[in-house]
Structures are given as structure tokens and as C-alpha cells.
Amino acid sequence: MRELKSLLIPDDDNGQVLRQMLEDGDDLDRARAIDFFHVFADGDDATAFATAAAALADVTVEAPEEDDEGVWQVAVTRTMAPNHAAITALELQLGELAEAHCGFADGWGCPPAADTEH
């Protein structure tokens, strides 16, 4: 079954991550928090993005944080199953929003589904 699921995932960056998750034994049908990361050169732009992103449905937005190199990062989280279409759609939507605030998307990540069957 995993092999069939893997074949149905599109061949792009998101697909590669999802196929690796399958190969690692992850259950892609189980919802979990998925974090989408965005970076900005300016704190005001990061804050404006965070405010705009918070208006989207079913997301939580962390307050902007500045790293040691002066880059601002904002993580937007949605709890959902790691589905290629859903991840790609939200990644594009947030990426466009970040670009409108002089930033850009910097990938996504999530933990494996918790093993609650044992």
C-alpha cells in the first residue's frame, strides 16, 4: 500500500519529502502540526506578514523572531494530514503573502505521526 501511495505523489520537492516520510514508515493519513517557515529582512515586514497570515482559516502564527544574523522568521502552523495538494496550496498562498510583505517562503516541516497504536 505504501508503494502505491508513493507512486501517486507528484514528483517535486514536496513530493520528495512526502515519499521520504512514507519510506520512513510515517502514516500520511494522520493529522499533525505542519509548520511553514517564512523569512524577512525587516521586523516590520515580518510583523505585517504575521498579522495578515493570522487572518487565514485554521492557522496559528508565531510571533516574528530575529536570529543572530538579523533575519526575521515567522512560522505559520496548520494541523492537517501531510497531503501533497493541501501542503502545496497553503505553501503557495503563504508564499505569495510573504512576497507581498518583502519576504519569502523558506520551506515546511512536521514531526512524524505519533505512534499511539502500541
C-alpha positions in Angstrom: 0.0 0.0 0.0 2.8 2.4 0.8 4.4 1.8 -2.6 1.1 2.7 -4.3 0.7 5.8 -2.2 4.3 6.8 -3.1 3.6 6.4 -6.8 0.6 8.7 -6.6 2.6 11.6 -5.1 3.8 14.2 -7.6 7.5 14.4 -8.4 8.5 17.7 -7.0 10.2 19.0 -3.8 7.1 18.4 -1.7 6.6 15.0 -3.2 10.2 14.0 -2.4 9.7 14.9 1.3 6.4 13.1 1.5 7.8 10.0 -0.2 10.7 10.0 2.3 8.2 10.2 5.1 6.4 7.2 3.7 9.7 5.3 3.4 10.5 6.1 7.0 7.2 4.4 8.0 5.2 7.6 8.6 1.4 7.4 8.3 0.5 10.3 6.0 -3.2 9.8 6.8 -2.7 11.0 10.3 -3.0 14.7 11.1 -0.2 16.6 12.8 1.0 20.2 13.1 2.8 21.3 9.9 5.0 24.4 10.2 5.5 26.7 7.2 8.5 29.0 7.6 9.0 32.5 6.1 11.9 34.9 6.3 12.2 38.7 6.2 15.0 41.2 6.3 12.9 43.7 8.3 11.0 43.2 11.5 8.1 45.4 10.5 7.6 43.4 7.3 7.7 40.2 9.4 5.1 41.6 11.8 2.8 42.7 8.9 3.0 39.2 7.4 2.3 37.6 10.7 -0.8 39.8 11.1 -2.0 39.0 7.6 -1.3 35.3 7.9 -3.2 35.1 11.2 -6.4 36.1 9.3 -6.3 32.8 7.4 -8.5 30.0 8.5 -7.2 27.2 10.7 -3.7 28.5 11.3 -1.7 29.7 14.2 1.2 32.2 13.7 4.2 32.5 15.9 5.4 36.0 16.7 8.3 37.0 14.5 11.8 36.2 15.8 15.1 37.6 14.8 18.1 35.3 14.5 21.7 36.1 15.2 22.2 37.3 11.6 19.4 39.8 11.7 17.0 37.7 9.7 13.4 37.6 10.8 11.4 34.3 10.8 7.7 33.7 11.1 6.3 30.2 11.4 2.7 29.5 10.4 1.2 26.2 11.6 -1.8 24.3 10.4 -2.9 20.9 11.8 -3.6 18.5 8.9 -2.6 15.3 7.3 0.5 15.8 5.2 -1.2 15.7 1.8 0.6 17.0 -1.2 -2.2 19.1 -2.6 -3.0 20.7 0.7 0.6 21.4 1.6 1.4 22.8 -1.8 -1.7 25.0 -1.9 -1.0 26.5 1.6 2.7 26.9 0.8 1.8 28.9 -2.3 -0.8 31.0 -0.6 1.6 31.9 2.3 4.5 32.4 -0.1 2.5 35.0 -2.1 1.5 36.7 1.2 5.2 36.7 2.3 6.3 38.2 -1.0 3.7 40.9 -0.6 5.5 41.8 2.6 9.0 41.7 1.2 9.8 38.2 2.4 9.8 34.7 1.1 8.8 31.1 2.0 11.6 29.0 3.5 10.1 25.5 3.5 7.9 23.5 5.7 8.3 20.7 8.2 6.5 18.4 10.6 7.1 15.7 13.1 6.3 12.0 12.3 2.8 11.0 13.3 2.7 10.0 16.9 2.6 6.2 17.4 -0.4 5.7 19.6 -1.2 2.2 18.5 1.3 0.5 20.8 
